[in-house]
Amino acid sequence: AAAGIATFWLPYRLTNVVARIGRPNEDTLSTHKILGGTLIFTLWIALLSILVGIMAGATWGIAAIVILPIFAFVTLAITEHWQDSWSDARRFFTLRRGDDLLGELRQAQCNLATRLEELRQASPPLVERG
């Protein structure tokens, strides 16, 4: 994962910069990132493959153009798994802290459930049965 992070650090950072150039709103930012990232990562992989081909030969360059996208996806999967694990660990320790946070969260959840039930009962049915 460390090698993948190092290899794809520059295009990863450039994707965010390029996506924000047009000052997209919240709804279109993800689309800009996907389109910009696709272009940037494709160019990056092509550039790295050409460099490998020049330095180590055409066979290695072709191998690089096949292996680098797989390497990028594996790196992404590993880093997302790490992020999920850290989130789970933070949640675990938050819920086991000695303060009243868990009680406050449970009370807020109960209040929200009560309010939603009151709204449901006060609203007319969306579809009449008959």
N, CA, C and O atoms as a Tinker XYZ file with bonds, in Angstrom:
   520  protein
     1  N      0.833000   -1.194000    0.000000    73     2
     2  CA     0.000000    0.000000    0.000000    64     1     3
     3  C      0.880000    1.260000    0.000000    63     2     4     5
     4  O      0.556000    2.247000   -0.661000    81     3
     5  N      1.982000    1.220000    0.738000    73     3     6
     6  CA     2.868000    2.388000    0.789000    64     5     7
     7  C      3.441000    2.693000   -0.591000    63     6     8     9
     8  O      3.542000    3.855000   -0.984000    81     7
     9  N      3.813000    1.649000   -1.323000    73     7    10
    10  CA     4.344000    1.854000   -2.679000    64     9    11
    11  C      3.264000    2.430000   -3.586000    63    10    12    13
    12  O      3.543000    3.305000   -4.406000    81    11
    13  N      2.041000    1.949000   -3.444000    73    11    14
    14  CA     0.937000    2.469000   -4.248000    64    13    15
    15  C      0.613000    3.913000   -3.910000    63    14    16    17
    16  O      0.348000    4.723000   -4.798000    81    15
    17  N      0.637000    4.231000   -2.620000    73    15    18
    18  CA     0.373000    5.610000   -2.201000    64    17    19
    19  C      1.446000    6.535000   -2.760000    63    18    20    21
    20  O      1.136000    7.624000   -3.243000    81    19
    21  N      2.701000    6.111000   -2.701000    73    19    22
    22  CA     3.790000    6.924000   -3.237000    64    21    23
    23  C      3.678000    7.061000   -4.763000    63    22    24    25
    24  O      3.914000    8.138000   -5.310000    81    23
    25  N      3.324000    5.985000   -5.431000    73    23    26
    26  CA     3.238000    6.005000   -6.896000    64    25    27
    27  C      2.122000    6.916000   -7.382000    63    26    28    29
    28  O      2.284000    7.626000   -8.375000    81    27
    29  N      0.995000    6.901000   -6.689000    73    27    30
    30  CA    -0.170000    7.634000   -7.171000    64    29    31
    31  C     -0.497000    8.877000   -6.350000    63    30    32    33
    32  O     -1.608000    9.400000   -6.446000    81    31
    33  N      0.444000    9.356000   -5.551000    73    31    34
    34  CA     0.205000   10.537000   -4.725000    64    33    35
    35  C     -0.044000   11.777000   -5.586000    63    34    36    37
    36  O     -1.006000   12.508000   -5.351000    81    35
    37  N      0.801000   12.016000   -6.567000    73    35    38
    38  CA     0.681000   13.215000   -7.401000    64    37    39
    39  C     -0.643000   13.257000   -8.175000    63    38    40    41
    40  O     -1.335000   14.273000   -8.109000    81    39
    41  N     -1.026000   12.200000   -8.907000    73    39    42
    42  CA    -2.323000   12.302000   -9.607000    64    41    43
    43  C     -3.513000   12.385000   -8.652000    63    42    44    45
    44  O     -4.531000   12.994000   -8.978000    81    43
    45  N     -3.386000   11.779000   -7.488000    73    43    46
    46  CA    -4.452000   11.863000   -6.488000    64    45    47
    47  C     -4.670000   13.310000   -6.067000    63    46    48    49
    48  O     -5.805000   13.781000   -5.990000    81    47
    49  N     -3.572000   14.011000   -5.795000    73    47    50
    50  CA    -3.668000   15.417000   -5.385000    64    49    51
    51  C     -4.122000   16.300000   -6.550000    63    50    52    53
    52  O     -4.915000   17.220000   -6.351000    81    51
    53  N     -3.636000   16.036000   -7.739000    73    51    54
    54  CA    -4.022000   16.826000   -8.904000    64    53    55
    55  C     -5.512000   16.687000   -9.220000    63    54    56    57
    56  O     -6.134000   17.633000   -9.703000    81    55
    57  N     -6.080000   15.522000   -8.953000    73    55    58
    58  CA    -7.498000   15.302000   -9.221000    64    57    59
    59  C     -8.355000   16.296000   -8.449000    63    58    60    61
    60  O     -9.286000   16.872000   -9.012000    81    59
    61  N     -8.059000   16.505000   -7.190000    73    59    62
    62  CA    -8.818000   17.449000   -6.371000    64    61    63
    63  C     -8.646000   18.872000   -6.883000    63    62    64    65
    64  O     -9.608000   19.638000   -6.935000    81    63
    65  N     -7.424000   19.224000   -7.260000    73    63    66
    66  CA    -7.161000   20.578000   -7.755000    64    65    67
    67  C     -7.913000   20.818000   -9.064000    63    66    68    69
    68  O     -8.566000   21.848000   -9.228000    81    67
    69  N     -7.820000   19.875000   -9.985000    73    67    70
    70  CA    -8.471000   20.021000  -11.290000    64    69    71
    71  C     -9.994000   20.032000  -11.140000    63    70    72    73
    72  O    -10.679000   20.780000  -11.837000    81    71
    73  N    -10.523000   19.208000  -10.237000    73    71    74
    74  CA   -11.974000   19.150000  -10.053000    64    73    75
    75  C    -12.534000   20.471000   -9.554000    63    74    76    77
    76  O    -13.688000   20.795000   -9.838000    81    75
    77  N    -11.753000   21.230000   -8.826000    73    75    78
    78  CA   -12.245000   22.487000   -8.247000    64    77    79
    79  C    -11.986000   23.700000   -9.143000    63    78    80    81
    80  O    -12.379000   24.812000   -8.791000    81    79
    81  N    -11.338000   23.509000  -10.283000    73    79    82
    82  CA   -11.014000   24.640000  -11.160000    64    81    83
    83  C    -12.275000   25.359000  -11.633000    63    82    84    85
    84  O    -12.327000   26.589000  -11.625000    81    83
    85  N    -13.277000   24.611000  -12.038000    73    83    86
    86  CA   -14.506000   25.236000  -12.529000    64    85    87
    87  C    -15.439000   25.702000  -11.436000    63    86    88    89
    88  O    -16.553000   26.138000  -11.726000    81    87
    89  N    -15.019000   25.623000  -10.188000    73    87    90
    90  CA   -15.830000   25.976000   -9.033000    64    89    91
    91  C    -17.203000   25.293000   -9.082000    63    90    92    93
    92  O    -18.237000   25.960000   -9.069000    81    91
    93  N    -17.197000   23.961000   -9.140000    73    91    94
    94  CA   -18.481000   23.254000   -9.195000    64    93    95
    95  C    -19.201000   23.334000   -7.856000    63    94    96    97
    96  O    -18.582000   23.510000   -6.807000    81    95
    97  N    -20.520000   23.200000   -7.917000    73    95    98
    98  CA   -21.274000   23.191000   -6.663000    64    97    99
    99  C    -21.184000   21.799000   -6.046000    63    98   100   101
   100  O    -20.584000   20.891000   -6.621000    81    99
   101  N    -21.784000   21.643000   -4.877000    73    99   102
   102  CA   -21.707000   20.371000   -4.135000    64   101   103
   103  C    -22.237000   19.196000   -4.957000    63   102   104   105
   104  O    -21.731000   18.079000   -4.850000    81   103
   105  N    -23.263000   19.454000   -5.780000    73   103   106
   106  CA   -23.896000   18.388000   -6.543000    64   105   107
   107  C    -23.024000   17.865000   -7.681000    63   106   108   109
   108  O    -23.137000   16.698000   -8.056000    81   107
   109  N    -22.169000   18.698000   -8.226000    73   107   110
   110  CA   -21.381000   18.285000   -9.389000    64   109   111
   111  C    -19.907000   18.027000   -9.084000    63   110   112   113
   112  O    -19.162000   17.597000   -9.965000    81   111
   113  N    -19.479000   18.282000   -7.857000    73   111   114
   114  CA   -18.075000   18.090000   -7.510000    64   113   115
   115  C    -17.631000   16.644000   -7.726000    63   114   116   117
   116  O    -16.547000   16.409000   -8.261000    81   115
   117  N    -18.446000   15.678000   -7.322000    73   115   118
   118  CA   -18.087000   14.271000   -7.498000    64   117   119
   119  C    -17.927000   13.924000   -8.968000    63   118   120   121
   120  O    -17.011000   13.189000   -9.336000    81   119
   121  N    -18.807000   14.443000   -9.811000    73   119   122
   122  CA   -18.707000   14.193000  -11.247000    64   121   123
   123  C    -17.410000   14.779000  -11.797000    63   122   124   125
   124  O    -16.726000   14.139000  -12.596000    81   123
   125  N    -17.074000   15.984000  -11.376000    73   123   126
   126  CA   -15.827000   16.601000  -11.811000    64   125   127
   127  C    -14.621000   15.769000  -11.371000    63   126   128   129
   128  O    -13.664000   15.595000  -12.127000    81   127
   129  N    -14.682000   15.259000  -10.136000    73   127   130
   130  CA   -13.572000   14.438000   -9.639000    64   129   131
   131  C    -13.437000   13.147000  -10.436000    63   130   132   133
   132  O    -12.324000   12.735000  -10.764000    81   131
   133  N    -14.552000   12.510000  -10.748000    73   131   134
   134  CA   -14.493000   11.250000  -11.496000    64   133   135
   135  C    -13.940000   11.486000  -12.893000    63   134   136   137
   136  O    -13.043000   10.773000  -13.344000    81   135
   137  N    -14.485000   12.498000  -13.579000    73   135   138
   138  CA   -14.025000   12.762000  -14.947000    64   137   139
   139  C    -12.574000   13.241000  -14.968000    63   138   140   141
   140  O    -11.768000   12.772000  -15.772000    81   139
   141  N    -12.249000   14.182000  -14.073000    73   139   142
   142  CA   -10.867000   14.672000  -14.006000    64   141   143
   143  C     -9.903000   13.591000  -13.567000    63   142   144   145
   144  O     -8.806000   13.470000  -14.113000    81   143
   145  N    -10.313000   12.793000  -12.570000    73   143   146
   146  CA    -9.458000   11.708000  -12.088000    64   145   147
   147  C     -9.214000   10.649000  -13.145000    63   146   148   149
   148  O     -8.108000   10.122000  -13.263000    81   147
   149  N    -10.247000   10.339000  -13.913000    73   147   150
   150  CA   -10.080000    9.353000  -14.988000    64   149   151
   151  C     -9.037000    9.834000  -15.987000    63   150   152   153
   152  O     -8.153000    9.077000  -16.388000    81   151
   153  N     -9.145000   11.089000  -16.381000    73   151   154
   154  CA    -8.174000   11.644000  -17.324000    64   153   155
   155  C     -6.768000   11.691000  -16.725000    63   154   156   157
   156  O     -5.802000   11.253000  -17.351000    81   155
   157  N     -6.665000   12.220000  -15.521000    73   155   158
   158  CA    -5.346000   12.378000  -14.887000    64   157   159
   159  C     -4.685000   11.026000  -14.634000    63   158   160   161
   160  O     -3.506000   10.853000  -14.942000    81   159
   161  N     -5.422000   10.064000  -14.081000    73   159   162
   162  CA    -4.837000    8.756000  -13.795000    64   161   163
   163  C     -4.477000    8.008000  -15.080000    63   162   164   165
   164  O     -3.471000    7.300000  -15.123000    81   163
   165  N     -5.286000    8.160000  -16.118000    73   163   166
   166  CA    -4.964000    7.523000  -17.401000    64   165   167
   167  C     -3.668000    8.101000  -17.965000    63   166   168   169
   168  O     -2.791000    7.357000  -18.403000    81   167
   169  N     -3.550000    9.420000  -17.953000    73   167   170
   170  CA    -2.319000   10.053000  -18.432000    64   169   171
   171  C     -1.122000    9.667000  -17.572000    63   170   172   173
   172  O     -0.033000    9.434000  -18.096000    81   171
   173  N     -1.314000    9.596000  -16.249000    73   171   174
   174  CA    -0.232000    9.232000  -15.333000    64   173   175
   175  C      0.264000    7.810000  -15.598000    63   174   176   177
   176  O      1.468000    7.561000  -15.660000    81   175
   177  N     -0.679000    6.887000  -15.752000    73   175   178
   178  CA    -0.312000    5.494000  -16.016000    64   177   179
   179  C      0.383000    5.383000  -17.370000    63   178   180   181
   180  O      1.354000    4.638000  -17.508000    81   179
   181  N     -0.102000    6.110000  -18.361000    73   179   182
   182  CA     0.552000    6.107000  -19.680000    64   181   183
   183  C      1.961000    6.671000  -19.572000    63   182   184   185
   184  O      2.895000    6.105000  -20.141000    81   183
   185  N      2.131000    7.770000  -18.856000    73   183   186
   186  CA     3.460000    8.372000  -18.680000    64   185   187
   187  C      4.413000    7.417000  -17.975000    63   186   188   189
   188  O      5.544000    7.228000  -18.423000    81   187
   189  N      3.969000    6.813000  -16.879000    73   187   190
   190  CA     4.825000    5.869000  -16.160000    64   189   191
   191  C      5.180000    4.668000  -17.033000    63   190   192   193
   192  O      6.312000    4.187000  -16.997000    81   191
   193  N      4.217000    4.183000  -17.814000    73   191   194
   194  CA     4.472000    3.038000  -18.689000    64   193   195
   195  C      5.477000    3.387000  -19.770000    63   194   196   197
   196  O      6.341000    2.578000  -20.106000    81   195
   197  N      5.366000    4.594000  -20.317000    73   195   198
   198  CA     6.342000    5.040000  -21.326000    64   197   199
   199  C      7.733000    5.141000  -20.707000    63   198   200   201
   200  O      8.719000    4.715000  -21.309000    81   199
   201  N      7.808000    5.705000  -19.506000    73   199   202
   202  CA     9.110000    5.804000  -18.824000    64   201   203
   203  C      9.703000    4.425000  -18.552000    63   202   204   205
   204  O     10.898000    4.215000  -18.756000    81   203
   205  N      8.887000    3.491000  -18.099000    73   203   206
   206  CA     9.366000    2.126000  -17.871000    64   205   207
   207  C      9.811000    1.515000  -19.190000    63   206   208   209
   208  O     10.841000    0.844000  -19.242000    81   207
   209  N      9.052000    1.736000  -20.254000    73   207   210
   210  CA     9.411000    1.210000  -21.572000    64   209   211
   211  C     10.729000    1.761000  -22.065000    63   210   212   213
   212  O     11.531000    1.031000  -22.648000    81   211
   213  N     10.963000    3.044000  -21.839000    73   211   214
   214  CA    12.230000    3.670000  -22.262000    64   213   215
   215  C     13.391000    3.128000  -21.441000    63   214   216   217
   216  O     14.459000    2.845000  -21.983000    81   215
   217  N     13.186000    2.984000  -20.146000    73   215   218
   218  CA    14.280000    2.577000  -19.262000    64   217   219
   219  C     14.540000    1.081000  -19.262000    63   218   220   221
   220  O     15.689000    0.657000  -19.139000    81   219
   221  N     13.480000    0.261000  -19.399000    73   219   222
   222  CA    13.665000   -1.184000  -19.248000    64   221   223
   223  C     13.281000   -1.978000  -20.492000    63   222   224   225
   224  O     13.479000   -3.193000  -20.525000    81   223
   225  N     12.751000   -1.339000  -21.487000    73   223   226
   226  CA    12.382000   -2.044000  -22.701000    64   225   227
   227  C     10.874000   -2.075000  -22.908000    63   226   228   229
   228  O     10.092000   -1.862000  -21.981000    81   227
   229  N     10.489000   -2.348000  -24.159000    73   227   230
   230  CA     9.085000   -2.310000  -24.546000    64   229   231
   231  C      8.250000   -3.347000  -23.799000    63   230   232   233
   232  O      7.101000   -3.074000  -23.450000    81   231
   233  N      8.805000   -4.523000  -23.551000    73   231   234
   234  CA     8.053000   -5.565000  -22.857000    64   233   235
   235  C      7.663000   -5.106000  -21.455000    63   234   236   237
   236  O      6.528000   -5.309000  -21.025000    81   235
   237  N      8.598000   -4.493000  -20.750000    73   235   238
   238  CA     8.304000   -3.985000  -19.413000    64   237   239
   239  C      7.321000   -2.815000  -19.464000    63   238   240   241
   240  O      6.499000   -2.656000  -18.561000    81   239
   241  N      7.402000   -2.002000  -20.508000    73   239   242
   242  CA     6.462000   -0.902000  -20.672000    64   241   243
   243  C      5.039000   -1.412000  -20.856000    63   242   244   245
   244  O      4.099000   -0.870000  -20.275000    81   243
   245  N      4.881000   -2.464000  -21.673000    73   243   246
   246  CA     3.566000   -3.070000  -21.869000    64   245   247
   247  C      3.076000   -3.710000  -20.570000    63   246   248   249
   248  O      1.900000   -3.612000  -20.221000    81   247
   249  N      3.993000   -4.363000  -19.863000    73   247   250
   250  CA     3.620000   -4.963000  -18.574000    64   249   251
   251  C      3.169000   -3.876000  -17.594000    63   250   252   253
   252  O      2.220000   -4.072000  -16.835000    81   251
   253  N      3.843000   -2.751000  -17.615000    73   251   254
   254  CA     3.486000   -1.653000  -16.710000    64   253   255
   255  C      2.103000   -1.112000  -17.012000    63   254   256   257
   256  O      1.350000   -0.793000  -16.092000    81   255
   257  N      1.754000   -1.005000  -18.294000    73   255   258
   258  CA     0.435000   -0.465000  -18.640000    64   257   259
   259  C     -0.689000   -1.417000  -18.238000    63   258   260   261
   260  O     -1.834000   -0.997000  -18.068000    81   259
   261  N     -0.360000   -2.696000  -18.087000    73   259   262
   262  CA    -1.344000   -3.680000  -17.623000    64   261   263
   263  C     -1.390000   -3.714000  -16.091000    63   262   264   265
   264  O     -2.471000   -3.785000  -15.505000    81   263
   265  N     -0.238000   -3.664000  -15.453000    73   263   266
   266  CA    -0.132000   -3.848000  -14.009000    64   265   267
   267  C     -0.501000   -2.581000  -13.219000    63   266   268   269
   268  O     -1.111000   -2.683000  -12.155000    81   267
   269  N     -0.147000   -1.410000  -13.713000    73   267   270
   270  CA    -0.371000   -0.184000  -12.945000    64   269   271
   271  C     -1.846000    0.089000  -12.603000    63   270   272   273
   272  O     -2.121000    0.498000  -11.475000    81   271
   273  N     -2.805000   -0.116000  -13.515000    73   271   274
   274  CA    -4.201000    0.085000  -13.095000    64   273   275
   275  C     -4.634000   -0.890000  -11.997000    63   274   276   277
   276  O     -5.369000   -0.514000  -11.085000    81   275
   277  N     -4.183000   -2.126000  -12.086000    73   275   278
   278  CA    -4.497000   -3.110000  -11.043000    64   277   279
   279  C     -3.883000   -2.671000   -9.721000    63   278   280   281
   280  O     -4.518000   -2.749000   -8.669000    81   279
   281  N     -2.639000   -2.208000   -9.792000    73   279   282
   282  CA    -1.922000   -1.715000   -8.621000    64   281   283
   283  C     -2.673000   -0.537000   -7.996000    63   282   284   285
   284  O     -2.764000   -0.440000   -6.772000    81   283
   285  N     -3.205000    0.349000   -8.823000    73   283   286
   286  CA    -3.954000    1.506000   -8.318000    64   285   287
   287  C     -5.221000    1.057000   -7.597000    63   286   288   289
   288  O     -5.530000    1.572000   -6.523000    81   287
   289  N     -5.957000    0.110000   -8.169000    73   287   290
   290  CA    -7.190000   -0.356000   -7.540000    64   289   291
   291  C     -6.914000   -1.112000   -6.238000    63   290   292   293
   292  O     -7.668000   -0.981000   -5.274000    81   291
   293  N     -5.845000   -1.895000   -6.208000    73   291   294
   294  CA    -5.485000   -2.610000   -4.982000    64   293   295
   295  C     -5.109000   -1.611000   -3.888000    63   294   296   297
   296  O     -5.505000   -1.770000   -2.733000    81   295
   297  N     -4.350000   -0.592000   -4.253000    73   295   298
   298  CA    -3.985000    0.451000   -3.289000    64   297   299
   299  C     -5.231000    1.145000   -2.756000    63   298   300   301
   300  O     -5.341000    1.389000   -1.554000    81   299
   301  N     -6.163000    1.460000   -3.639000    73   299   302
   302  CA    -7.411000    2.100000   -3.222000    64   301   303
   303  C     -8.198000    1.204000   -2.262000    63   302   304   305
   304  O     -8.717000    1.679000   -1.252000    81   303
   305  N     -8.283000   -0.075000   -2.574000    73   303   306
   306  CA    -9.018000   -1.010000   -1.713000    64   305   307
   307  C     -8.379000   -1.095000   -0.327000    63   306   308   309
   308  O     -9.079000   -1.091000    0.686000    81   307
   309  N     -7.064000   -1.172000   -0.287000    73   307   310
   310  CA    -6.362000   -1.273000    0.998000    64   309   311
   311  C     -6.546000   -0.002000    1.823000    63   310   312   313
   312  O     -6.826000   -0.079000    3.020000    81   311
   313  N     -6.392000    1.165000    1.201000    73   311   314
   314  CA    -6.514000    2.407000    1.966000    64   313   315
   315  C     -7.953000    2.625000    2.437000    63   314   316   317
   316  O     -8.169000    3.135000    3.536000    81   315
   317  N     -8.944000    2.241000    1.615000    73   315   318
   318  CA   -10.329000    2.358000    2.075000    64   317   319
   319  C    -10.604000    1.398000    3.232000    63   318   320   321
   320  O    -11.345000    1.735000    4.155000    81   319
   321  N    -10.015000    0.211000    3.185000    73   319   322
   322  CA   -10.166000   -0.736000    4.289000    64   321   323
   323  C     -9.550000   -0.164000    5.569000    63   322   324   325
   324  O    -10.128000   -0.298000    6.647000    81   323
   325  N     -8.381000    0.471000    5.455000    73   323   326
   326  CA    -7.757000    1.112000    6.614000    64   325   327
   327  C     -8.669000    2.189000    7.184000    63   326   328   329
   328  O     -8.853000    2.273000    8.398000    81   327
   329  N     -9.244000    3.022000    6.300000    73   327   330
   330  CA   -10.121000    4.091000    6.764000    64   329   331
   331  C    -11.338000    3.525000    7.488000    63   330   332   333
   332  O    -11.747000    4.054000    8.521000    81   331
   333  N    -11.917000    2.454000    6.952000    73   331   334
   334  CA   -13.049000    1.810000    7.615000    64   333   335
   335  C    -12.642000    1.253000    8.972000    63   334   336   337
   336  O    -13.390000    1.362000    9.944000    81   335
   337  N    -11.461000    0.659000    9.035000    73   335   338
   338  CA   -10.981000    0.090000   10.298000    64   337   339
   339  C    -10.763000    1.180000   11.344000    63   338   340   341
   340  O    -11.121000    1.001000   12.508000    81   339
   341  N    -10.181000    2.305000   10.940000    73   339   342
   342  CA    -9.978000    3.411000   11.875000    64   341   343
   343  C    -11.315000    3.960000   12.349000    63   342   344   345
   344  O    -11.472000    4.297000   13.523000    81   343
   345  N    -12.273000    4.049000   11.441000    73   343   346
   346  CA   -13.607000    4.520000   11.825000    64   345   347
   347  C    -14.244000    3.576000   12.835000    63   346   348   349
   348  O    -14.839000    4.024000   13.815000    81   347
   349  N    -14.125000    2.273000   12.604000    73   347   350
   350  CA   -14.663000    1.286000   13.549000    64   349   351
   351  C    -13.976000    1.388000   14.905000    63   350   352   353
   352  O    -14.627000    1.308000   15.947000    81   351
   353  N    -12.657000    1.565000   14.886000    73   351   354
   354  CA   -11.914000    1.673000   16.147000    64   353   355
   355  C    -12.328000    2.923000   16.916000    63   354   356   357
   356  O    -12.520000    2.869000   18.131000    81   355
   357  N    -12.467000    4.052000   16.215000    73   355   358
   358  CA   -12.909000    5.289000   16.891000    64   357   359
   359  C    -14.303000    5.110000   17.488000    63   358   360   361
   360  O    -14.569000    5.539000   18.610000    81   359
   361  N    -15.186000    4.472000   16.723000    73   359   362
   362  CA   -16.548000    4.236000   17.214000    64   361   363
   363  C    -16.521000    3.350000   18.450000    63   362   364   365
   364  O    -17.235000    3.610000   19.419000    81   363
   365  N    -15.697000    2.299000   18.422000    73   363   366
   366  CA   -15.580000    1.382000   19.552000    64   365   367
   367  C    -15.157000    2.134000   20.811000    63   366   368   369
   368  O    -15.777000    1.993000   21.865000    81   367
   369  N    -14.091000    2.939000   20.692000    73   367   370
   370  CA   -13.591000    3.641000   21.869000    64   369   371
   371  C    -14.527000    4.763000   22.311000    63   370   372   373
   372  O    -14.619000    5.056000   23.503000    81   371
   373  N    -15.221000    5.392000   21.365000    73   371   374
   374  CA   -16.185000    6.426000   21.732000    64   373   375
   375  C    -17.314000    5.837000   22.558000    63   374   376   377
   376  O    -17.744000    6.424000   23.551000    81   375
   377  N    -17.793000    4.664000   22.136000    73   375   378
   378  CA   -18.905000    4.041000   22.846000    64   377   379
   379  C    -18.502000    3.476000   24.200000    63   378   380   381
   380  O    -19.368000    3.229000   25.039000    81   379
   381  N    -17.225000    3.268000   24.431000    73   379   382
   382  CA   -16.775000    2.698000   25.700000    64   381   383
   383  C    -16.130000    3.717000   26.633000    63   382   384   385
   384  O    -15.576000    3.365000   27.674000    81   383
   385  N    -16.213000    4.982000   26.240000    73   383   386
   386  CA   -15.684000    6.020000   27.118000    64   385   387
   387  C    -16.528000    6.098000   28.375000    63   386   388   389
   388  O    -17.688000    5.687000   28.371000    81   387
   389  N    -15.963000    6.615000   29.438000    73   387   390
   390  CA   -16.646000    6.671000   30.715000    64   389   391
   391  C    -17.580000    7.851000   30.884000    63   390   392   393
   392  O    -18.237000    7.962000   31.919000    81   391
   393  N    -17.662000    8.745000   29.894000    73   391   394
   394  CA   -18.509000    9.926000   30.077000    64   393   395
   395  C    -19.956000    9.646000   29.654000    63   394   396   397
   396  O    -20.320000    8.508000   29.358000    81   395
   397  N    -20.738000   10.661000   29.633000    73   395   398
   398  CA   -22.173000   10.533000   29.360000    64   397   399
   399  C    -22.510000   10.636000   27.872000    63   398   400   401
   400  O    -23.682000   10.775000   27.520000    81   399
   401  N    -21.525000   10.571000   27.008000    73   399   402
   402  CA   -21.789000   10.733000   25.580000    64   401   403
   403  C    -22.771000    9.688000   25.064000    63   402   404   405
   404  O    -23.696000   10.021000   24.324000    81   403
   405  N    -22.582000    8.438000   25.444000    73   403   406
   406  CA   -23.471000    7.382000   24.958000    64   405   407
   407  C    -24.897000    7.624000   25.447000    63   406   408   409
   408  O    -25.845000    7.446000   24.682000    81   407
   409  N    -25.062000    8.015000   26.674000    73   407   410
   410  CA   -26.391000    8.310000   27.196000    64   409   411
   411  C    -27.037000    9.470000   26.450000    63   410   412   413
   412  O    -28.230000    9.435000   26.148000    81   411
   413  N    -26.244000   10.502000   26.154000    73   411   414
   414  CA   -26.764000   11.646000   25.407000    64   413   415
   415  C    -27.176000   11.229000   23.998000    63   414   416   417
   416  O    -28.217000   11.659000   23.500000    81   415
   417  N    -26.367000   10.398000   23.362000    73   415   418
   418  CA   -26.707000    9.928000   22.018000    64   417   419
   419  C    -27.982000    9.084000   22.032000    63   418   420   421
   420  O    -28.827000    9.220000   21.147000    81   419
   421  N    -28.120000    8.223000   23.024000    73   419   422
   422  CA   -29.330000    7.399000   23.128000    64   421   423
   423  C    -30.564000    8.270000   23.372000    63   422   424   425
   424  O    -31.628000    8.016000   22.807000    81   423
   425  N    -30.422000    9.285000   24.204000    73   423   426
   426  CA   -31.548000   10.181000   24.476000    64   425   427
   427  C    -31.926000   10.959000   23.214000    63   426   428   429
   428  O    -33.110000   11.114000   22.914000    81   427
   429  N    -30.930000   11.447000   22.477000    73   427   430
   430  CA   -31.212000   12.168000   21.233000    64   429   431
   431  C    -31.895000   11.255000   20.223000    63   430   432   433
   432  O    -32.807000   11.683000   19.516000    81   431
   433  N    -31.458000    9.996000   20.150000    73   431   434
   434  CA   -32.074000    9.030000   19.246000    64   433   435
   435  C    -33.526000    8.774000   19.654000    63   434   436   437
   436  O    -34.409000    8.711000   18.798000    81   435
   437  N    -33.771000    8.628000   20.927000    73   435   438
   438  CA   -35.130000    8.407000   21.436000    64   437   439
   439  C    -36.021000    9.612000   21.133000    63   438   440   441
   440  O    -37.164000    9.447000   20.707000    81   439
   441  N    -35.506000   10.816000   21.350000    73   439   442
   442  CA   -36.268000   12.034000   21.059000    64   441   443
   443  C    -36.609000   12.124000   19.575000    63   442   444   445
   444  O    -37.724000   12.494000   19.209000    81   443
   445  N    -35.657000   11.789000   18.738000    73   443   446
   446  CA   -35.882000   11.818000   17.298000    64   445   447
   447  C    -36.933000   10.789000   16.879000    63   446   448   449
   448  O    -37.805000   11.088000   16.064000    81   447
   449  N    -36.849000    9.581000   17.435000    73   447   450
   450  CA   -37.831000    8.543000   17.117000    64   449   451
   451  C    -39.232000    8.970000   17.563000    63   450   452   453
   452  O    -40.204000    8.739000   16.844000    81   451
   453  N    -39.343000    9.585000   18.735000    73   451   454
   454  CA   -40.635000   10.065000   19.224000    64   453   455
   455  C    -41.196000   11.145000   18.306000    63   454   456   457
   456  O    -42.379000   11.124000   17.968000    81   455
   457  N    -40.363000   12.070000   17.911000    73   455   458
   458  CA   -40.788000   13.166000   17.020000    64   457   459
   459  C    -41.232000   12.625000   15.663000    63   458   460   461
   460  O    -42.247000   13.065000   15.123000    81   459
   461  N    -40.477000   11.674000   15.110000    73   459   462
   462  CA   -40.849000   11.087000   13.822000    64   461   463
   463  C    -42.186000   10.351000   13.918000    63   462   464   465
   464  O    -43.008000   10.430000   13.005000    81   463
   465  N    -42.399000    9.641000   15.016000    73   463   466
   466  CA   -43.671000    8.928000   15.198000    64   465   467
   467  C    -44.836000    9.916000   15.315000    63   466   468   469
   468  O    -45.913000    9.670000   14.772000    81   467
   469  N    -44.623000   11.031000   16.019000    73   467   470
   470  CA   -45.662000   12.054000   16.122000    64   469   471
   471  C    -45.989000   12.634000   14.754000    63   470   472   473
   472  O    -47.159000   12.842000   14.432000    81   471
   473  N    -44.967000   12.898000   13.948000    73   471   474
   474  CA   -45.182000   13.429000   12.601000    64   473   475
   475  C    -45.918000   12.425000   11.724000    63   474   476   477
   476  O    -46.791000   12.802000   10.942000    81   475
   477  N    -45.569000   11.151000   11.853000    73   475   478
   478  CA   -46.219000   10.111000   11.056000    64   477   479
   479  C    -47.699000   10.021000   11.401000    63   478   480   481
   480  O    -48.545000    9.894000   10.516000    81   479
   481  N    -48.007000   10.088000   12.691000    73   479   482
   482  CA   -49.399000    9.987000   13.123000    64   481   483
   483  C    -50.204000   11.231000   12.738000    63   482   484   485
   484  O    -51.404000   11.129000   12.483000    81   483
   485  N    -49.571000   12.385000   12.693000    73   483   486
   486  CA   -50.256000   13.633000   12.364000    64   485   487
   487  C    -50.466000   13.801000   10.861000    63   486   488   489
   488  O    -51.327000   14.575000   10.444000    81   487
   489  N    -49.704000   13.100000   10.055000    73   487   490
   490  CA   -49.798000   13.244000    8.597000    64   489   491
   491  C    -50.894000   12.356000    8.048000    63   490   492   493
   492  O    -51.092000   11.238000    8.524000    81   491
   493  N    -51.622000   12.860000    7.027000    73   491   494
   494  CA   -52.624000   12.005000    6.385000    64   493   495
   495  C    -51.916000   10.919000    5.562000    63   494   496   497
   496  O    -50.780000   11.121000    5.133000    81   495
   497  N    -52.554000    9.802000    5.342000    73   495   498
   498  CA   -51.930000    8.761000    4.524000    64   497   499
   499  C    -51.705000    9.258000    3.100000    63   498   500   501
   500  O    -52.511000   10.020000    2.566000    81   499
   501  N    -50.613000    8.823000    2.495000    73   499   502
   502  CA   -50.289000    9.245000    1.140000    64   501   503
   503  C    -51.221000    8.602000    0.117000    63   502   504   505
   504  O    -51.540000    9.211000   -0.904000    81   503
   505  N    -51.655000    7.387000    0.386000    73   503   506
   506  CA   -52.522000    6.670000   -0.533000    64   505   507
   507  C    -53.738000    6.205000    0.246000    63   506   508   509
   508  O    -53.614000    5.587000    1.304000    81   507
   509  N    -54.902000    6.506000   -0.280000    73   507   510
   510  CA   -56.118000    6.054000    0.383000    64   509   511
   511  C    -56.395000    4.622000    0.015000    63   510   512   513
   512  O    -56.285000    4.241000   -1.151000    81   511
   513  N    -56.747000    3.838000    0.983000    73   511   514
   514  CA   -57.053000    2.430000    0.735000    64   513   515
   515  C    -58.556000    2.286000    0.550000    63   514   516   517
   516  O    -59.337000    2.947000    1.235000    81   515
   517  N    -58.945000    1.457000   -0.340000    73   515   518
   518  CA   -60.360000    1.316000   -0.474000    64   517   519
   519  C    -60.798000    0.444000   -1.552000    63   518   520
   520  O    -62.000000    0.260000   -1.747000    81   519
